[in-house]
Amino acid sequence: MGNPSGRYNKKKEIELDLFHCKGCGACVEVAPEHFVMDEDNELPKVIDSIVEGEHDDLEQAMAICPMACIQIKEIE
C-alpha cells in the first residue's frame, strides 16, 4: 500500500557523545549493526553514521544508554 507519510524513508544521523560515554557497551549489545567497540580506547564507535528508515534497535540503544550519549537526528 505504500508509505504516504514518508516516515520510513527519512535519513537519520547517529551521534555518539564519547566525552560522556563510560564504555559500558550496552549500545553494541543492543544494536550491533550500528555500533562496535573500539579496542584501542575501549569506547564504542558508530559503524555508519547515516541510516535510512526505522531502526528499533537504535531507539532501544538510545533508551538504554546510561549516560544518554546517543542522539538520532533526522536530516534532509
N, C-alpha and C positions, 0 to 999 in steps of 0.2 A: 504494500500500500504506500510505502514511501515515508518520508520524514519531513512533513511540511515546515516544521519549526527550524530545521537545520541543526537541532541540538546535538546530534551525534556526529556531526561533521566539523565541529569547531576545533580549531587548533588551540593547544594549550602549551604553556611553558612551565616546566618544573624548575623551581628554585629551591636550593638547599643552603641553609644558613650554617656553614661549617664553623663559624665563630662560636656559636652556642651549642653545637652538636657535641654530645658526650661519647659518641661511637657505640651506642648500645646495640646497633644492628637490627632493630625492630623493622625498619623500612626494608632492609634487604630480605628479611624473612617473609614479610607480608607481600612485597612487590618485587620479586627477583628479576622480572622483565625490565624494571626501570632503575633499580639500584644495585650496586655491587660494592663490596668493601675494598678499599684501597689498603693493601697490606703494608705499604710504606708508612702511612700516617695513621693507620687504624681508624679511619673515618670512611663513611660511605661516599660514593660519588654517583652522579646521575649518568646512566648509560647513554640516553638520548634526551636532551632537554626539551625537545619539541615533540609533542604527541598529538594525535588526532583522534577524535571520538571520545566515547565514555570509557573510563578505566576505573572500575570499582576498587581495584587493588590500590590505586593511587590515593583515592579518597580514604581508604582504610589506613594506609601508611601515614597520611597526614593526621588522621584522628588518633592514631596510636603513638605517635612521636611524643615522648615525654617532655621534650624541650620546645615543641612547636616549631621545628626547624624547616618544615616542608611547606612551601606555598605553591599553589597551582593557579596560574593566571591565564585567562583567555586572551588570545592575541588575534589580531586582524589578519 
